[in-house]
Amino acid sequence: MLDPKIFEELNNKLSALIAASPARDIERNVKALLASVFEKMELVTREEFEIQAELLARTREKLTALEARVAELEKNAGK
């Protein structure tokens, strides 16, 4: 996965270069371009990823419990 510090560092360097020049429009254009590229890559934040991973883990736990319950009910129904 891409390290967000790389993008932050790139942004800081671009901001420093642009602050020293009258090229504010370039900064906005570069930010818009990068945002567009990231959106097309369908990247998610670490926080979003961790939330979904936690949700998946809970869902797996529930599924396991339900499978065990169904197995028990089937076992009792067979008696």
Backbone torsions as a table, in degrees:
resi	resn	phi	psi	omega
1	MET	NA	149.6	-178.5
2	LEU	-74.6	138.4	-179.4
3	ASP	-80.3	122.6	-178.5
4	PRO	-63.6	-21.6	178.9
5	LYS	-64.5	-31.1	179.2
6	ILE	-62.8	-45.6	-179.3
7	PHE	-68.4	-38.0	178.1
8	GLU	-63.8	-43.0	179.2
9	GLU	-64.1	-43.0	178.2
10	LEU	-61.3	-44.0	178.8
11	ASN	-62.0	-44.0	179.5
12	ASN	-62.2	-42.0	-179.9
13	LYS	-67.0	-42.4	177.9
14	LEU	-63.7	-41.0	179.3
15	SER	-63.2	-41.7	179.2
16	ALA	-64.0	-42.0	179.1
17	LEU	-65.3	-42.2	-176.7
18	ILE	-72.6	-34.8	178.9
19	ALA	-62.0	-29.5	-179.6
20	ALA	-84.6	-2.4	-179.7
21	SER	-135.5	166.3	-179.7
22	PRO	-84.6	31.7	-173.7
23	ALA	-102.4	47.2	179.3
24	ARG	-60.0	-34.6	179.5
25	ASP	-63.6	-35.8	178.7
26	ILE	-63.5	-41.9	179.3
27	GLU	-58.7	-48.2	-179.9
28	ARG	-62.4	-40.5	179.7
29	ASN	-66.6	-41.1	178.9
30	VAL	-65.7	-44.2	178.5
31	LYS	-61.3	-42.5	178.9
32	ALA	-64.7	-41.0	178.5
33	LEU	-63.3	-47.5	179.0
34	LEU	-62.3	-42.6	178.7
35	ALA	-61.5	-40.3	179.0
36	SER	-64.6	-43.8	179.1
37	VAL	-63.0	-44.8	-179.2
38	PHE	-65.3	-37.0	179.2
39	GLU	-65.5	-41.3	178.6
40	LYS	-66.3	-29.6	178.6
41	MET	-77.7	-8.5	179.5
42	GLU	53.9	46.7	178.2
43	LEU	-76.7	148.8	174.5
44	VAL	-121.4	158.5	178.6
45	THR	-76.2	162.9	177.6
46	ARG	-60.1	-40.4	-179.7
47	GLU	-61.0	-46.2	178.3
48	GLU	-61.5	-41.7	178.9
49	PHE	-62.1	-45.7	-178.7
50	GLU	-66.0	-36.9	177.2
51	ILE	-62.6	-46.0	180.0
52	GLN	-66.7	-36.7	177.8
53	ALA	-64.8	-40.8	178.5
54	GLU	-66.0	-42.3	178.2
55	LEU	-61.9	-42.2	178.2
56	LEU	-63.6	-42.1	178.6
57	ALA	-61.8	-43.7	178.3
58	ARG	-64.3	-39.2	179.1
59	THR	-64.4	-40.9	177.4
60	ARG	-62.5	-41.6	178.3
61	GLU	-61.3	-44.8	179.3
62	LYS	-63.3	-41.9	179.7
63	LEU	-62.2	-43.7	178.5
64	THR	-61.4	-43.5	179.2
65	ALA	-64.5	-42.0	178.9
66	LEU	-66.7	-39.3	177.2
67	GLU	-62.3	-41.0	178.6
68	ALA	-65.3	-40.3	179.6
69	ARG	-65.9	-42.4	178.0
70	VAL	-62.6	-43.0	178.8
71	ALA	-60.9	-41.4	178.9
72	GLU	-65.9	-43.1	178.3
73	LEU	-63.6	-40.8	177.9
74	GLU	-64.8	-37.7	178.9
75	LYS	-65.1	-44.6	-179.0
76	ASN	-70.1	-32.9	180.0
77	ALA	-69.3	-26.7	-179.5
78	GLY	-77.8	-10.9	-177.4
79	LYS	-81.4	NA	NA
